[in-house]
Amino acid sequence: MASNLRSSEWYSGDDRNSYIHRAWMRRGLPHDFSDRPQIAIANTASDLTPCNMHLTEVAQSVKNGIYEAGGIPLELPVVSLGETQVRPTAMLWRNMAAMATEEMLRANPIDGVVLLGGCDKTIPSLLMAAASVDLPAVVVPGGPMLTGHFRGEPLGCGTDVWRLSEEVRAGTLNQQQFLKSESSMIRSKGHCNTMGTASTMALVAEALGTVLPGLAGTPAPDSRLLESAHETGRLAVQLVAEDRRPSSFLTKASFHNAIVALAAIGGSTNAVVHLLAIAGRLGIELTIDDFDRIGAQVPLLVNLQPAGQYLMDDLQRAGGFLAVLREVQDLLDPSALTITGKPLVDYLADARIWDEDVITPRETPLQPAAGISVLRGSLAPGGALIKPAAASAHLLKHRGRAVVFDSIEDFHARIDDPDLDIDENSVMVLRGCGPKGYPGMPEVSNMPLPKKLLERGVRDMVRICDGRMSGTAYGTVVLHVTPEAAAGGPLALVQTGDWISLDVRNRRLDLDVPAEELAARVPNEATVDGFAKPRRGWERLYVDHVMQADTGADLDFLVGSSGPKVSRESH
């Protein structure tokens, strides 16, 4: 096999360069290491990415599987992004993490790679990298944490942070009890246990076909995660032998299935920008309209927070992700293959639902049509998203007076001002939070409601923003508005007092201002002052080259693939 391996370009031969490449790696490896498939383990473990801290343990099981199958495992630490820790937002560095991983995989004597991710941006960035370098690659999701409890009730991390913090501001929960819940929420290793972005991307990655079928959603402390990691290590060696690359099995059909899955699980809106970016690396034509066309009428079957009641370890207990896919098998594209070389639908025959409260049968869904909706109109000519499964039904058609915040700082300064002219029928508008404007498109779209309205019992309002929201969040939130305010979108021209119309059924989002009046407006000084103006470094590169949310917010020069070829020697 050695002569057919990519790594043999480094290791085979008797010249000075091959000597250097081999000699510097002889630090305990078997004497014939250079004749075996070299499998990188791209590991996003980091103490500053708490959801991924356990991935080094997972990596050891992957290593064992690689060795068992005759390969050489090589752990490769890659850029790790912790959603809860980094500022201003992890999304600012998703493209950087993808670029760095791609370059390191290409630059090193690697034949294949196992991608270890968990926290929100890690799996998307790894898949973007793998798609662009196009070496045999397979994902191992790190898995969700176990359910914590507070006062006898289960806690959904993320979702219950938003809920409990609003109750404090409403005066129905005291600060002491709120802080006491903090030590109960994170019970074990693993990522968020709600159907947030981390859980969503793990399951969507399996729907794409990039994960060993049946693995995604396995809780981080579950011994079956290590068992499957071991099996994935063995599979990685097989992928190299069969030259099974992302470009060989990821097709438009794969993304069709991912969109169906996204709707059926009530997944995060963040999956839209990530799937668009991954498709862009593969050269697959995917648009936001595909999410509406394919997913809008898909029933919501998974009763998990924030759209439902339960948490991720309940999903595993109730039958797991394959049981969900079996219920919507008729909506899947049967031609889509998985990393094993077999179609995804081949793995569904034996899947069963064991708890119909957690995974509802197709005949009795939580919601009959709950996929992400794409809105267009005078306020969002490039499109905007709303997640009906997490919204209030009575607000899905609404007309209200705009209350505008020019920046996140403006919002925090004024939202609890008792003199703020706002009521439950108002439409809250926050701008300057898109890819260019913030920069990085942060999770701020689910704006906290004004304290004075919370005290009156109001728990939802229409909110509009050019940023994102956490997959763990809920509410009637219109987000990913494009073009963003900083890119010249009409969101920059909205004034407090303007009337805004939302009509989800008819997919409309309109600013009720005459076109000639809107054309005469210019962004106010406070809005422009709030836009990012980086002078140097990654932020400068990002703002100069990032594309809009409707195409995945990748950098314009990173779209597409450069393949695995390296043209020159290093010595």
N, C-alpha and C positions, 0 to 999 in steps of 0.2 A: 504493500500500500504506500510505502514511504515516497516512492517516486511520483505518485499521483497527488501527494499532499501539497497544499500551498506552502506549508512550513518548510518543505524540502528546498524551496528557493533560498532559505537561510542556511539550512543545516547540511545539505548534501554537498559532496565535493571534498577536495583535499587542498584547496587554496587557503590563503591567509584569512580571508573573510569568513569562510565557513568554519575554520578553526576557532576564530574568535567567538562566533555565535554559539558553537557547541561548548567550548571550554568554559565560558562564563556561566553556563547553566548547569554544569556538573557539580551540584552542591547537594548530593544525596539522591538525585534522580537515578532510575535504573540505567544501566550502561547502554541500553538500546533506546533510550528515551526519544532520540531524534528520529527514529523510524516509526514512531507511533503518532496517532492524531493528537494534536495539541489543542486542548479545549480550554478556552478562557472561561472563568466564572466572573462575570461583571457584577460586582457586589456593591450595593448602595448602602451597606451597613455604616452607621455613624452614631456616635453617642449624642450628636446634636440633631439626629433624625430619630426621635424616640420610637416611632412606629417600625423602624427598620433595624433597631439595635440587635435583634436576635438573628439577623440574616447570616452572620458568621457561623452560627450553629447549623443553619440550613446548608450553608456552603460546604460544610464538612460531609454531610450526607451526599451532596452532589459529587464531591470529590471521590467518595467511596464508590459510587456508581460508575464514574468515569474510569477509575483504575480497574474496576471489575471487568469492564468492557474492553480493556486494552488501551485506553487513552491515557494521556498525561494531563491532569487537571492543573490549571494555573490561575490562581486567584488574582483578579485585577480590580483593585479599588477604583471606583469611578465617582464622579460628582454626585453627591447626595443632597437632596432638597427636602428639608423638614417643613411641612406645611404650617405647623404650629409655631415655629421658631423664627424663621428668617423674615427680615423686613427689607423692602416694603412689601414684597409678595414673592412666593416661590415661583410663580409663573414668569417672573422676569428672567429667571435662569433656566427654564425648561429647555429652551433652544440651545443655550450654552452647554448644558449637560449632555444633550443629544449630540452636539458637534464634537465635544471632547471625547465622548465614548466612541463615536464613529472613527475619529482620527486615531485613537489608541488601538482600536481593533485592526484598523488597516495597517498601522505602522509596525505592529508586532507580528512575530511568526505564529499566527493563530489560524487554525483550520475550522473551528466552530466555536460557539459561545452559548453559555447558559446565562440568562438574564435574571438577576435577583432583585425584585422591587416590591414595594408595598405602599408607602406613602404616596399621596396623590400624583405627583409629577414624575415619580421614579419609573413606573412602568411605561407611561407615554414616552418619556425621553429615551428609554432603552429601546423601545420598539421603533422610534424614529431613527435612531442610530443604526439598528440592525437592518432596517429597510434600505438605508442609504449605502451601507457597506456591503450588504447582500452576501454575508457568509451564513452558513447553516446556524440557526439560532432558535432557541426555545426559552420560554418564560417560566419561572417559578414564582408565583405570587406568595408574599410572606404571610398572608392570612390575617383575619381580624382577631381582635382581643376577645376575651370572654366577657360576659355581661356582669357589670357591677350593679350593686343595689344600694339604695338610700331610703331609709324609713320604710323598708319592706317593698319598695318599688324598683323595677329595673331602670337603669340609667342608660340612655343612648348618648354616647359621647358625641359632642358637637350639637346634635339636636336639642338635648336637654340643657346644654350650656345656654343656648339662645332662649329656651323656654324659661328656665329658672332665673336668668338675669332679667328678663322682662317682668317676672313676678316680683322681683326685688324692687324694680323701679315703679311697679304698680302698687307696692305696699302690701302685697299679699304673702310675701315671704321675707323674713328678716335676714339681714346681712350675715348674721352668725350662722344660721342654718345653711345659707347658700355656700358659705366657705367650708362648712363641715362636709358638704356633699363632694367637695373637691377630691378628698382622699378616697372616696368610694367609686369614683367614675372610672378610673383606669385600673382595672383589676389584674391585668396580665400583660405579657408581651403581645405585640400585634398592632395593627392599624385600627381605625375607627370601626366600631361594631354596628353602625347604622349603614343604610344604603347610601353612604356618602361617595365621594369621588374615588377613594381608595378601593372600596368594595366594588363599586361600579366598574372601574378599570380592570380589576382582576377578572371579573366575570365576563366583561366585554372582550378581554384578551383571549379568554377561552372560546367565546363565540366566534371570534376571528379565526380560531384554529391554531393559535400560537402557544397554547398551554396543553399539557397532557390532559385529555378529557377526564373530568371528574375531580380534578385537583382544586380548581379555583373555589374559594369560599371556605376551604378547610381552615379552622381556627389555628392561629399561630402556636398555641400550646399543645395541639393535638398531635399525637405521635404519628398519625397518618400523613402529616405534612412531611416529616422526615422520610417516611417510607416512599412517598411520591417523589421527593427530591432525589433520593437514591435512584429511583427508576428513571427520572429525567436525565441524570448523569449518564446512565447507560444509553438512553435514547440519543443523547448528543453525539456519541461516538457513531451510532448508526446513521445519523443525519449526514455526517461527514462522508461515510462510506458510500452513501446513496446520493450525495451531492444535492440534498434537499434544502434549498435556500428559500428565503421569504418570497422572492420573485417567482418561485416555481409553484406556489400554492395559494398565495394571497391574491385574490381577485375581487372584482366588483361584487361577486356573489358572497364572498367572505364578509364584506362590509354590509351587505344586505342583512345577513344573519346577525351581525353585531347590532344593527339598528332595531331589529325585531326584539332582540334580547334586552336592549336598553329600555324599550317601552314596557316589556313584560315585567321587568324587575323594578320599575319605577326609579330608574337610575338617574344619576347626576347630569345636569345640563353641561357640566364641564367636559363630559365625554364627547360632546359635539366638536369642540375646538381640538381635542386630542385626536379623534378619528379623522377629522379633516386634515390635520397635519401629517398623520401617518400615511394616509392615502396620497398626499402630495409628494411624499418621499418615494412612493412606489409608482408614481405616474398614473394613478387610478383617478378617473374623474368622479369626484364626489362633491356634492353641494349641500348647503343647508336645506334646500328644498327636498332632497332625498330623505332627510330625517322626518319631514312632515308626510311626504308621499308614502313612505314605507311604514313609518311607525305610528302615525296619528291614530289609526283605528285599531291598533293592537291593544288587547285588554291588559289591565294591570292585575297580575296574579300574585305578587309577592307582598305580603302584609308586613312590611318593615318600615320603621321610621326612616325618613320623615313623612312619607306618604301613608304610613300605616302604624302598626302597633309594636311588632316584634323586632328582634335584633339578629345579627348574623349567625350566631351559634344556633339560634332557633331554625334558621334556614337550613343549616346542615343537618340538624336533627330531623327536620320535616321531609327530607328527601334530597336536598341539595339542588344545585343549579340545573343538572341534567333533567330532573323532574319537572322543572319549570319549562325547559325547552321542549320536552315531550308534549306538553299541553298545547304548544303553538307550533308543533312540527309542520303542520300544513302551510304555515306562513314562511317557513324557512326555505332557502334555496338548497335543494339536495345535492347540487353539484359542488358545493364548497367543501374543500378538503381541510384536514387538520394536519398538525405537525407529524402525525403518525403515518401519513399517506392515505388514510381512510377518510371518507366523508364524515362530517360532524353528525349527520343523522343516523349513522350506523351505531352510535353510542347511546341511543335513546330508548331502545326497545325494552331494556330491563329497568329503566328508571321508574320510580313509584313515589307518589305522595303519601307520606305517613301522618301528616297533620294538616288537615284542610283549613285550619284557622290561619296557618302560616303561609302555605301555598294553596291558593284557592283553585279549584278545578275550572277549566275553561268555561263551563256552563254557568258558573256563579262567580264571576270575577269581582274584585273590589271595585273596579271601574271598567265599563265596557270599552272605552276608548281613551287611553291616558298617555299616549306618546307625546313627545315634545312638539309644541306648535310653533310654526314660523310665522311671524307677523310682518306685514309691510304696510307702508303708508307714508304720509308726508313727514312723519317724525322718524321713520326708519326706512328710508328708501333702499338701503342695502340689506335690510332684514333685522329682526330681533327675535329673541326666544322667550317662551314662557312654558313652565312646567305645570300643566293643569292638575296633575296628580297631587301637587303640593300646594295648590291655590285654593282660595275660597270660591265656591261655585257662584255665589251671588255677586262676585266682583268680576267675573269673566266677561261681562258686558257692563261697561261703566263709563260715565262721562263726569269729569270732575275738574275743579280749578287747580291749576299747577301751583305748587309751592316749591320754589327752585333753590337748590344749594349749589354754589359755584365750585366747591371743592369739598373734600372730606373734612378739612379743617373748618370750613364754614358750617358744614353740617353739625359737627360736634359742638361748635360754639353756640348754635342757635336752637337745636332740636328740643331742648327742655326749657327754653325761655317761655314763661307763662304768658307772655304777650305775643307769642308767635301766632299769626293769623292762620289757623289750620283747624280743620275738623275731619271727621271720619270719612267724609265724601271727597276730600282733597286728594290730589295725586302728587305724591312726593317725587321730585325729580333731582337726581344727583348726577353731575357731569364731571368730566375731567378724569375719569377712571378707566379709560380704555387702554389698549396696549401702549400707545404713544403718550397719552396724557398723564398717566400716573407716575412712572411708567410701569408696564407689566400687567395691567388688567387685574386688579386685586379682587378679593371676595368681600366686597362691601355693598353689593346691590340690595341685599336683604336688610335695609336700613332699620335700626331700632325705631319703634314708634314713639311719638312724643309722650312724655311722662303724663301730661295732663289728660291725654286720651286713654292711656293705659289705666289710669285711676278711674276712669269712667267705664271700664270694661271692654274697650275696643282692643281687638287682638289681631286685626289685619286691615291693611289699606293697600291700594294700588301704589306700587313703587316702580320707578323707571330709572335705568342707569345704563351707562356704556361699559360697566365693569361686569364681573362675574359674581356668583354667590357660592358658598360652600355647598357641596352635595348633601350635607347634613341639614341644610337650612330649609325653611318652608315659607309659605306666604304667596300672595299674588304679586309676584315680582317679574317685571319685564326687564330683561337683561341682554347683554351682548348687542346693544343697539349700534348699528353701523349705518353710515360711517360714524365713528366716535366724534365727540365734540372737538378734540384736538386735531382731527383730520378733516375738519370743515363740515361735519355733519350738522343737520338742523337742530340737534340737541343743544348746540352752543347758542342758539338764538331764542330758546324758550324763555319767557318772562313770567314771573309770578303773576298769577291772575289769568293767564291764558287758559283756555279750555282744551282739555285733552280727551279724546275718545278711544276707548279700548273695546274691541269686539273680537274675542278669541274665535268664536264660531266662524266668523267671516274673515279671520286672519288679518285684521286691520288694527293699525295704531296710527292715529292721526292727530295732528296739531290743528285745532280749529282757528286758524289765523289765515286771512286772505293771502294768496300767493304774492301779490304785489307788496303787501305790508312786510311779509317775511323777507322778501328780496331786498328790502330797504334796510333791514336790521344788520347790525354787526355785533360780534361777541363783545360783551362788556369787559371792562378792564379787569375785574375780579376773576372772571372766567379765564382769561388769557394768562393772568399772573399765576393761576393755579396749575397750568400745564408744566410738565417736566421740561427742563432745559439743561440736560447734562452737558458738561464740558469735555469729558474724557471717559476712557475706560469702556467697560461692557455696556453701561447704560447709554453712552453716546452711540455706540455701534447699533444697539438695539433700537433706539428711537429713530435712527436714520434708516433702518432697513426692515423693521417689523411690518408685517402686513395686517390687515384687519381681521376681526374675529370670524367673519363669514367665510374666510378661506383657511382658518386654522391658526392664525397669529404666528406663523413661522416667519423666519427671516427670508427675504426674497432670494438671497443667494444660496440658501440651504435647501430650497425645494428641489426634489429629484435625487438622483443617486450618482455617486462617483465610482461605485463598485469596490472590489477588494485589491485592485492592482496598485503596486508601488513601483515606480519607474526606476529608481536609482538605489545603489548600495550606500552604506553609511561610512565606509572606510576606503 
